């Protein structure tokens, strides 16, 4: 048999090369508050900072079990400047930034208001409630920093063409996670909203802030303190991230 034909036959019968392993998803999970910043406090005395950390740890464990590389902005009761949280995500070249929070309602509404809200970055808040939530979370900026100005750094980031893709990804990520959390928990759907959150402003990747329930509502506060429910929330958020990632992978396979 001629040599060229032998070579062609050998190539035809050779096993196909295994596809290159895709790089693991890199996620930075940010438990809100910490240290002297308690966040919202439940009627039971449970603190948002502690509940957010418990949920964040469970989420990190689930994501790692699925092959992701996960970093926490804090893994204990420590103060972390809001600007340092997305900066960590940038330094790790993360694919996603997910900030975990719990909500609170003042006045008479404390006893009845419950549900889940999901946020991504915008200079303008979606509504008065979104503005109030952002103002409360932005107040966590540690003493000594400049006052929060929604035109800086948020306005500058929105004006940066490099971040348009990250903002579009943030919107899609927010809806993907929100849908799974509502489906898994059965909690009232308070919507996906936009607001000028300082903790999201510096992120150079899709970034969302999750308000996973109201610690101000007694029954919901007890549920949020339940490790089994925290595990359910972690599962739902992980499923939302997986749903967000599938269209991204499909787009990469299709190519330009």
Secondary structure, DSSP 4 states (H G I P E B T S, - for coil): --HHHHHHHHHHHSPPPPPPPPPPPEEEEEE--BTTB--SB-TTS-BHHHHHHHHHHHHHHHHHHTT-EEEES-SSS----HHHHHHHHHHTT-SEEEEEEEE---GGGGGT---EEEEEE-SS-SSHHHHHHHHHHHTTSPTTSPPPBTTBTHHHHHH-GGGHHHHHHHHHHHHHHHHHHHHHH---EEEEEEE--HHHHT-SSEEEEEEEEETTSHHHHHHHT-HHHHHHHHHHHHHHHHHHHHHHHHHHHH--
